[in-house]
Amino acid sequence: MQSGLDEPVYGATIETADLIAARFAARYLNVTRASRALAHLAGAKRSTRRGRGVEFDEVRQYAAGDDVRAIDWRVTARSGEAHTKLFHEERERPVLVAVDLRPPMQFGSVNCFKSVLAARVASLLLWSALDRGERVGGMVFAGADPQDVRPRRSRRAVLSMIGDMEQLGRQADPQTTTDVPSFADQLKQLQRITRPGSSLFLISDFHDGLDDASLDALRRLASHIQITAVAISDPLEQQLPSAGRYVVADDKGRYGLNTGDASLRKRYAEAFALHQTTLTQRYQRFRIPVIGLSTDSAPLPVLQRYFPAR
């Protein structure tokens, strides 16, 4: 690893210059080619070579041996004779990146906010995909109105995503409790821009990613696109600080926190570990690998483990 590329991300605000500069580090990744390590995370045996999607070509009369699942029932009903849909193989796999910048992401106790780390990871993925010749785009969520960028094989697509992350990241208010979309709402919005055969990266802390609505939306998305989840966390979410008295605050006031209770610290750590384990297991049902990243470590070495440049 070259000097500087294995350093953690720093800062409380998303800076455009940092995200543009990420294109140099992105050369050490190849997000268009998954490794066996990523396949292992998905919880099922799958090829390390990513397949291509298919898209509709034309309709012709049904012939013996055709797949009955491809029958076009509308044309069949109109003509009175069975017709089947023909498809042709896509020659590209658009890479979409969905970034969660909602208020819970505006938090961090070490090095940077989760939102800042999420934006850096998104930039690395986008630049890497573009460098490999893929069309790139995605969606940024922060409030009620997500911003989307339709896939293009252009630096402008990446820069548009970077601009949206910088703008919406600054607008997101950690104290906001209303008009914040749920994770399920985000997934429903993503259905507008995803096409069969696309590759989608979901970057979030997934604090609300296990409810029935979210899992149902994920199941539908995963049926026709490849999804990789990148779970962002902070050390203070993973475990309480060492024994002592601390002052904490939220939008309702300030409170005292005594972490001298060993059982409290244990229950806290176990609750986070259970959420992460459940997240991994539930997503594995849809063959969605979950890559964990924390604000106290550098993102590039972790991503290289699953998307090596070789």
C-alpha positions, -999 to +999 in steps of 0.1 A: +000+000+000+014+034-009+019+060+017-014+078+026-037+053+010-041+033+041-051+062+063-085+066+079-109+093+067-111+125+088-136+153+092-172+161+102-183+175+068-182+161+033-156+180+012-158+179-026-121+181-031-115+150-010-141+130-030-126+141-063-091+132-051-104+097-043-101+088-080-064+083-075-069+057-047-097+041-067-071+028-092-062+002-066-098-012-067-117-031-094-154-031-083-164-048-116-148-080-105-157-095-072-134-118-052-140-152-036-140-133-003-170-113-014-188-145-026-181-160+009-198-130+025-229-135+003-234-168+021-239-189-010-217-203-037-216-179-066-193-172-095-165-148-090-171-136-125-200-113-127-226-122-152-243-099-176-280-089-175-304-093-203-329-069-218-359-073-240-354-075-278-385-087-296-416-110-296-421-139-319-444-169-321-438-196-295-419-226-307-414-260-290-385-259-265-390-222-257-390-212-220-427-210-210-417-183-184-409-160-213-444-162-229-459-128-236-494-133-224-507-099-237-496-106-272-508-142-269-543-130-258-546-105-287-534-128-314-549-160-302-515-178-307-487-183-281-459-157-284-427-156-265-403-127-256-367-128-269-339-112-250-303-103-258-273-101-235-263-068-222-227-059-229-223-037-198-232-037-161-241-003-149-228+004-114-251+023-090-242+036-056-269+045-031-256+067-002-275+071+031-268+106+046-299+108+068-295+123+103-283+091+121-253+091+097-243+126+110-224+110+139-189+100+148-166+097+178-134+088+161-117+105+130-149+113+111-187+112+109-203+081+094-217+103+066-181+114+057-169+079+055-200+068+035-193+096+010-156+086+006-165+050+001-191+060-025-165+080-044-140+052-044-166+028-059-178+053-085-143+062-097-133+026-098-163+016-119-158+045-143-121+037-146-131+002-157-154+015-184-188+010-168-217+034-167-221+049-132-248+067-113-269+063-081-289+081-055-282+102-024-307+102+005-308+128+033-343+141+036-376+137+019-363+144-016-335+121-027-313+131-056-305+106-083-280+104-112-289+082-141-260+059-152-236+074-177-201+066-188-188+101-179-169+119-152-199+142-150-219+114-135-194+110-107-191+147-102-229+150-100-230+124-073-202+141-054-221+174-057-253+158-043-234+142-014-217+175-005-249+195-007-273+170+010-247+161+036-245+197+047-283+201+047-289+169+068-297+180+104-289+155+131-317+170+152-344+164+125-370+139+135-396+145+108-397+142+070-369+116+072-375+087+048-371+052+061-347+027+046-376+010+030-386+043+014-351+046+000-353+011-016-386+019-032-370+051-048-341+030-061-365+008-081-370+038-104-334+038-116-323+001-114-324-021-145-319-058-147-282-067-146-271-036-127-247-037-098-259-018-067-239-007-037-260+002-007-240+024+018-257+030+052-255+022+089-287+000+083-301+010+117-336+005+102-327-020+075-342-051+091-380-043+092-404-063+070-409-035+045-371-031+039-365-068+036-394-072+011-381-043-010-346-058-009-359-092-020-375-076-050-344-056-059-321-086-055-342-107-078-329-088-109-298-069-098-266-077-078-265-059-045-236-053-021-242-037+013-216-016+030-224-012+066-209+019+083-205+021+120-186+040+148-167+026+177-190+043+202-219+024+186-200-009+190-193-005+227-196+020+255-165+039+266-145+027+296-160+030+331-168+066+340-193+094+341-201+111+308-225+138+296-245+129+264-270+151+245-297+147+219-324+170+205-344+166+237-317+176+262-285+166+281-282+135+302-257+118+325-243+084+315-225+062+340-206+034+323-193+019+355-218-009+353-200-038+336-233-055+328-246-024+310-215-023+289-218-060+281-255-056+271-247-026+249-220-044+230-241-075+227-270-055+212-248-041+185-232-074+177-267-090+175-279-064+151-248-068+128-251-106+129-288-105+121-282-080+093-256-103+077-278-134+080-310-118+067-292-102+038-275-135+030-309-149+022-310-126-008-273-133-016-263-098-005-229-096+011-224-072+039-190-054+041-184-037+075-165-004+078-158+017+109-148+053+112-117+043+131-101+024+102-091+031+066-117+021+040-094+013+011-076-018+025-110-033+035-124-027+000-093-041-016-099-074+002-131-078-017-124-059-049-087-063-057-073-044-087-055-074-101 
